[in-house]
C-alpha cells in the first residue's frame, strides 16, 4: 500500500508537466520574419518538456526553414531551455543578411504577350532584380500567371521553366520563370436550354458572342445578371471544357423558370405609421416575351394602398422596361382624409451609368378633405423621376449616398383641374471618417409652382415632421394651419439633418442628431428644430433604430420616440 501511495504521488506531481506542452519565446526578430517563425513553431506536433532534448534538431530546422522562406539563409539559431520554467524554450535568432535576386529572368511567350492584362500583371510583381527573394511571393507569382491564363482563355498555358538557384555564401539568388500561354480560346456555340422562347430576352444581356475571346469573369457576371431579372429559379452558365474544338469553348446556359406565383408577407412597425402589414403577389413569367405582373398591398393605421404593375421588358430586360401601373391609396392622417386613384404608364431605364430614370404619364383622381376644406380633382400629369443609390458594406454600410428627384406637371391645356409644377428632391449621405464612427447628412426640398395651394389635392401638398424629416415632432404634423387651427398642407418644404453615431458595443451604436425643417407657403414661419439621442442595433433581420427627439424650437418642448427597421439609405 505504501508503494502504491508513493506511485500515486509521483503521478500527481508529474501531471502539471504532462498537461503543459512546450512553448516558445522568439527573440531577435520582428515583423513578418518573427510572425513566420512563430507560425512554423506552432505547427509542430506537441512536445513534452521532458522530451525537448530529443527534438532540438527538428525545432532548429523548423526555424531555419521559416527564415529561408523569407530569404534569410545565413541565420544563427540558439535554443535555450529557460532555467526557471522547463516548459519554455527560448529561441534566439540572428537572421543575418537576406538573399537578394541577382538575375531575374521572367519570359512570357504565346498570345498573352499581346494581352494588356498580362502586361499589367507582370508590372505589379513584387520580385525583380535587387529585391529580397521571398519564396511565398515566388509561389504566388506562379499561381497568378496560371490563374490569369485560365480566366482569360489561355487554357493550354504552362510553366516551361521554374528554377531558383540560391547562393547562400554570396547572399544572392538567380530566378528563372518561363511561361508559355499558348493560343487564346474563344467562345464557341452558345446554347440556351430549359425555358423555351427565352433567346430574345437573354441575348441583350450577353456581354459576349460567338468568336469573342473567352473570359471566365463574363460567365459569372452573366449568371448574376440573369438572377437579377427574377425570371428564373435555377441558372447554370457553364463552359463545356469536354467539348473544346479549334480553340473554341462551347457555352451551355441551363435555366428553369420561377414558380407561377410568388407570394410574400411582411410585418413591421414604425412610430410614423404604427404596425403595418405588407403583402406582395408576383407572377414573374407570364409569357415568352418576359411580361410580368406585380401586386403590392400595404396596410397601416394612417394609410392603406394597393398597387398593380404590369411590366414589359424593352431591349434590355434588366435595365430597360415599360410598365402599366394602377394604385389606390386611402389616407387618414392628422387633418388629412384622402382617397386617391392613379393610373399611369411608365418607361424606366438604367442604361446610362448608375442613375435610374422613370418617365411617366399619370392620371390621378382624388377626393379629399384637408383641414376644414373639401375638394376633388382630376389631373393628367407627365413627369419624371431620377434616382441613384451607391453603397458599400452590405447590411451595415460604411459608405454610401442616395439621391432622388421627382418632377410632374399639370395643366388646363390637356384637361387637368390645376396648373402647377410639382418638384421634390432628397439626398442622404453616409460616410465613415474614422473606423466605426459614422456621419449621416440628409437634405430635402419640395416646391409647388403655379396655382394657389387651394387647388392642389391633399396628396401633393407638403408636410414635414417624423423620423425621416424632423424628429421630436409627430409624423407630418408640421404645416401651415387654417382659421380653425387645422393643418392645410404647404407649397414648400425644406428639411436638413446631421447625425453622428459611434460604436459602444459590437453591434450597438449610440447616435446624436439635429434636424431642422419647415413646411410653409412663404417661409415666414419659424423653423422647427429637433434634437436628441438614439440607439442603433445591427440585428439579424437588419438595422433597428430607436430615437428620442425633442422639439427644442417650441416653448413647451415636445418629445417623441421614433422607431424604424431597415437600411440607413
VEXFIVO-785860 format. One record per residue (C-alpha): x, y, z. Coordinates in steps of 0.5 Angstrom, whole numbers, padded with zeros to 4 digits, always signed. Each point is the difference from the previous one (the first is absolute). Layout:
! VEXFIVO-785860
XYZ ...
***
This chain:
! VEXFIVO-785860
+0000+0000+0000 +0006+0005+0002 +0003-0002-0007 -0007+0002-0004 -0001+0006+0004 +0007+0003-0002 -0001-0002-0007 -0007+0004+0000 +0004+0006+0003 +0005-0001-0006 -0005+0000-0005 -0004+0006+0003 +0007+0004+0000 +0001-0001-0007 -0007+0001-0002 +0001+0008-0001 +0006-0001-0004 -0003-0005-0005 -0006+0005+0000 +0004+0006-0002 +0004-0002-0007 +0006+0004-0002 -0001+0007-0002 +0005+0005-0004 +0002+0007+0001 +0004+0003-0006 +0004+0006+0000 +0005+0004-0005 -0005+0000-0005 -0006+0005-0001 -0006+0001-0006 -0001-0006-0005 +0006-0004+0002 -0002+0000+0007 -0007-0002-0002 +0002-0005-0005 +0005-0004+0005 -0006+0000+0006 -0005-0003-0005 +0005-0005-0002 +0002-0002+0007 -0008+0000+0002 -0001-0005-0006 +0005-0005+0003 -0003-0006+0004 -0001+0001+0007 +0007-0001+0004 +0000-0002+0007 +0005+0004+0004 +0004-0006+0002 +0001-0002-0007 +0003+0006-0002 +0007-0002-0001 -0002-0005-0005 -0004+0005-0004 +0005+0005+0000 +0003-0001-0007 -0007+0000-0003 -0002+0006+0003 +0006+0003-0002 -0001-0002-0008 -0007+0003+0001 +0002+0007+0002 +0005-0001-0006 -0005-0002-0005 -0004+0006+0003 +0005+0005-0002 +0002-0003-0006 -0007+0001-0003 +0001+0008+0001 +0007+0000-0003 +0005-0001+0006 +0005-0005-0001 +0005+0002+0005 -0004+0000+0006 +0003-0003+0007 -0005-0003+0005 +0002-0001+0007 -0005-0005+0004 +0000+0001+0008 -0005-0003+0005 -0002+0005+0005 +0003-0001+0007 -0006+0002+0004 -0005-0003-0005 +0002-0007-0003 -0006+0001-0005 +0002+0006-0003 +0005-0001-0006 +0004+0007-0002 +0001+0000-0007 +0006+0006-0001 +0001+0002-0007 +0005+0004-0004 -0003+0000-0007 +0006+0003-0004 -0001+0003-0007 -0006-0002-0004 +0002-0003-0007 -0002+0005-0006 -0001-0002-0007 +0006+0001-0005 -0003-0003-0006 -0008+0001-0001 -0002-0004-0007 -0007+0001-0001 -0002-0002-0007 -0007+0000-0003 -0002-0004-0006 -0006-0001-0004 -0006+0004-0002 +0000+0003+0007 +0006+0005-0002 -0006+0004-0004 -0004+0000+0006 +0000+0006+0004 -0003-0003+0006 +0007-0005+0001 +0004+0007-0001 -0004+0003+0006 +0001-0006+0004 +0007-0001-0001 +0002+0007+0002 -0003-0001+0006 +0004-0006+0002 +0004+0002+0007 +0006-0004-0002 +0005+0003-0005 +0008+0001-0001 +0002+0002+0007 -0006-0002+0004 +0001-0005+0006 -0002-0007-0002 -0007-0002+0003 -0002-0007-0001 -0007+0002+0001 +0000+0005-0005 +0003-0004-0005 -0005-0005+0001 -0006+0005+0000 +0003+0003-0007 +0000-0007-0003 -0007-0001+0003 -0002+0007-0003 +0002-0002-0007 -0003-0006+0000 -0007+0003+0002 +0000+0006-0004 +0001-0005-0006 -0006-0005+0002 -0004+0006+0001 +0002+0004-0007 -0001-0006-0004 +0007-0003-0001 -0002-0007+0002 +0007-0003-0002 +0004+0004+0004 +0006-0003+0004 +0006+0002+0003 +0006-0003-0004 +0005+0002+0005 +0000+0002+0007 +0007+0000+0003 +0003+0003+0006 +0008+0000+0002 +0002+0002+0007 +0007+0002+0001 +0000+0001+0008 +0007+0002+0001 -0001+0006-0005 -0007+0001+0002 -0003+0000-0007 -0005-0004-0004 -0001-0001-0007 -0007-0001-0002 -0003-0002-0007 -0007+0000-0002 -0002-0002-0007 -0008+0000-0001 -0003-0002-0007 -0007+0002+0000 -0001-0004-0007 -0006+0003-0004 -0006+0003+0003 -0007-0004-0001 -0006+0004-0002 -0008-0001+0001 -0003-0006-0004 -0007-0001-0001 -0005+0003+0006 -0006-0005+0001 -0006+0002+0005 -0004-0006+0003 -0005-0001+0005 -0005+0006-0002 -0003+0001-0007 +0000+0006-0003 +0005+0004+0004 +0005+0002-0005 -0003+0006-0002 +0000+0002+0008 +0007-0002+0001 +0004+0002-0006 +0000+0007+0002 +0003-0002+0007 +0006-0004-0003 +0006+0004+0000 +0004-0004-0005 -0002-0004-0006 +0003-0006-0004 +0007+0001-0002 +0002+0005+0005 +0006-0001+0005 -0002-0005+0006 +0000+0004+0006 -0003-0004+0006 -0002+0006+0004 -0005+0001-0005 -0004-0006+0001 +0000+0002+0008 -0003+0006-0002 -0005-0003-0005 -0002-0004+0006 -0001+0005+0005 -0004+0005-0006 -0005-0006-0001 -0001-0001+0007 -0002+0008+0001 -0005-0001-0006 -0004-0004+0005 -0003-0004-0005 +0004-0007+0001 +0000-0004+0006 +0007-0004-0002 +0005+0003-0004 +0006-0004-0002 +0005+0003-0005 +0006-0005-0002 +0006+0000-0005 +0000-0007-0003 +0007-0002+0001 -0001-0007-0002 -0002+0002-0007 +0006+0005-0002 +0001+0000-0007 +0004+0005-0005 +0002+0004+0007 -0008+0002+0001 -0004-0001+0006 -0007-0002+0000 -0004+0003+0005 -0007-0003+0003 -0005+0004+0003 -0005-0004+0004 -0006+0003+0003 -0006-0001+0004 -0006+0005+0001 -0002+0002+0006 -0007-0002+0003 -0006+0002-0003 -0002+0004+0006 +0005+0003+0006 -0004+0003+0006 +0004+0004+0006 -0003+0002+0006 +0004+0005+0005 -0002+0004+0006 +0003+0006+0003 +0000+0006+0004 +0002+0007+0001 -0002+0006+0004 -0003+0004-0006 -0004-0006-0002 -0001-0005+0006 -0001-0007-0002 +0000-0002-0007 -0001-0006-0005 +0002-0001-0007 -0002-0005-0005 +0003-0001-0007 -0002-0004-0005 +0004-0001-0007 +0000-0004-0006 +0007+0000-0003 -0001-0003-0006 -0007+0001-0004 +0002-0002-0007 +0006-0001-0004 +0001+0008-0001 +0002+0000+0007 -0006+0004+0002 -0001+0000+0008 -0005+0002+0005 +0001+0003+0007 -0005+0002+0005 +0001+0003+0007 -0004+0002+0006 +0002+0004+0006 -0005+0001+0006 +0001+0004+0006 -0004+0005+0004 +0001+0006-0004 +0001-0003-0007 -0003-0006-0004 +0002+0000-0007 +0000-0006-0005 +0005+0001-0007 +0000-0004-0006 +0005+0000-0005 +0001-0004-0007 +0007+0000-0002 +0002-0001-0008 +0008+0000-0001 +0003+0004-0005 +0006-0001-0004 +0004-0002+0007 -0005-0004+0005 +0004+0002+0006 +0001+0008-0001 -0005+0002-0005 -0007-0002+0000 -0007+0003+0000 -0006+0000+0005 -0007+0001+0001 -0002+0002+0007 -0006+0001+0004 -0001+0002+0007 -0005+0001+0005 +0002+0004+0007 -0004+0002+0006 +0003+0004+0005 -0003+0003+0007 +0006+0003+0003 +0000+0006+0004 -0005+0005-0003 +0000-0003-0007 -0005-0005-0003 +0001-0002-0007 -0002-0006-0005 +0005+0000-0006 -0001-0004-0006 +0006+0001-0005 +0001-0004-0007 +0007+0001-0004 +0005-0002-0005 +0007+0000+0002 +0007-0001-0004 +0005-0002+0005 +0008-0001-0002 +0006+0000+0003 +0004+0000-0006 +0004+0006+0001 +0005-0001+0006 -0003-0002+0006 -0006+0005+0000 -0006-0003+0000 -0006+0004-0004 -0007+0000-0001 -0004+0004-0005 -0008-0001+0001 -0006+0003-0001 -0006-0001+0005 -0007+0001+0001 -0002+0002+0007 -0007+0001+0003 +0000+0002+0008 -0006+0001+0004 +0003+0004+0007 -0001+0003+0006 +0005+0005+0002 -0001+0003+0007 -0006+0004-0001 -0001+0000-0007 -0002-0006-0005 +0001-0001-0007 +0001-0004-0006 +0005+0000-0006 +0001-0004-0007 +0008+0001-0002 +0004-0002-0006 +0007+0000+0001 +0006-0001-0004 +0006-0001+0004 +0007-0003+0002 +0004-0003+0006 +0007-0001+0000 +0004-0003+0006 +0007-0003+0002 +0002-0005+0005 +0007-0001+0002 +0002-0004+0006 +0006-0005+0003 +0000-0004+0006 -0006-0004-0001 -0006-0001+0005 +0004+0005+0004 +0003+0005-0005 +0006+0004+0002 +0000+0005-0006 -0006+0002-0005 -0005+0005-0002 -0007+0000-0003 -0003+0006-0005 -0007+0000-0003 -0003+0006-0003 -0007+0000-0003 -0004+0005-0004 -0007+0000-0003 -0004+0005-0004 -0008+0001+0000 -0003+0005-0005 -0007+0002-0002 +0002-0001-0007 +0000-0007+0000 -0007+0000+0004 +0003+0000+0007 -0003+0003+0006 +0006+0004+0002 +0006+0004-0003 +0006-0002+0004 +0007-0003+0000 +0002-0004+0006 +0007-0001+0002 +0003-0004+0005 +0007-0003+0002 +0004-0003+0005 +0007-0002+0002 +0003-0004+0005 +0008-0002+0001 +0003-0004+0005 +0008+0000+0001 +0005-0003+0005 +0005+0005+0001 +0003-0005+0006 -0001-0007+0001 -0007-0002+0003 -0001+0008+0000 -0006+0002-0005 -0002+0007-0002 -0007+0000-0004 -0003+0006-0003 -0007+0001-0003 -0003+0005-0004 -0007+0001-0003 -0003+0006-0004 -0007+0000-0004 -0004+0005-0003 -0007+0001-0004 +0001+0006-0005 -0006+0003-0003 -0007-0001+0002 -0002+0002+0008 +0000-0006+0005 -0007+0000+0000 -0001-0003-0007 +0006-0005+0001 -0003-0007+0003 +0002-0002+0007 +0005-0006-0002 +0004+0005-0004 +0001+0005+0006 +0006+0000+0004 +0000-0001+0008 +0006-0002+0004 +0002-0003+0007 +0001-0007+0002 +0006-0005+0000 +0002+0002-0008 +0000+0007+0001 +0000+0004+0007 +0000-0005+0006 -0003+0003+0006 -0007+0001-0004 -0005-0005-0002 -0001-0002-0007 -0002+0005-0005 -0002+0005+0006 +0004+0006-0003 -0004+0004-0005 -0004+0007+0000 -0007+0000+0003 -0007+0003-0001 -0004+0004+0004 -0002-0006+0004 +0007-0002+0001 +0000-0006-0004 +0005-0002-0005 +0000+0003-0007 +0006-0003-0003 +0005+0004-0004 +0003+0003-0006 +0007-0001+0002 +0004-0005+0005 +0007+0000+0002 +0004-0004+0005 +0007-0002+0002 +0003-0004+0005 +0007-0002+0002 +0001-0007+0004 +0006-0002+0004 +0001-0008+0002 +0005-0003+0003 +0001-0008+0003 -0001-0001+0007 +0000-0008-0001 +0001-0005-0005 -0007+0001-0003 -0002+0006+0003 +0001+0008-0001 -0002+0006+0003 -0003+0006-0004 -0001+0007+0001 -0003+0004-0005 -0003+0007-0002 -0006+0001-0005 -0002+0007-0003 -0006+0001-0004 -0007+0003-0002 -0006-0001-0005 -0002+0007-0002 -0004+0005-0005 +0005+0006+0000 +0006-0002+0005 -0003+0005+0005 -0001-0005+0006 +0005-0002+0005 +0004-0006-0002 -0001-0007+0004 +0007-0003+0004 +0000-0007+0003 +0006-0003+0003 +0001-0006+0004 +0004-0007+0001 -0001-0006-0003 +0002-0008+0000 +0002-0004-0006 +0000-0007+0000 +0002-0005-0005 -0005-0005+0001 +0000-0007-0004 -0006+0003-0005 +0003+0007-0001 +0002+0006+0004 -0005+0002+0005 +0000+0008+0002 -0003+0003+0006 +0000+0007+0001 -0003+0005+0006 -0001+0007-0003 -0001+0007+0003 -0003+0006-0004 +0004+0005+0003 -0003+0005-0004 -0006+0000+0004 -0002+0004+0006 -0003-0007+0003 +0005-0005-0002 -0003-0006-0003 +0004-0006-0001 -0002-0007-0004 +0003-0007+0000 +0002-0002-0007 +0001-0007-0002 +0002-0003-0007 +0002-0006-0003 +0004+0000-0007 +0006+0002-0003 +0003+0007+0001 +0000+0002-0007 
***
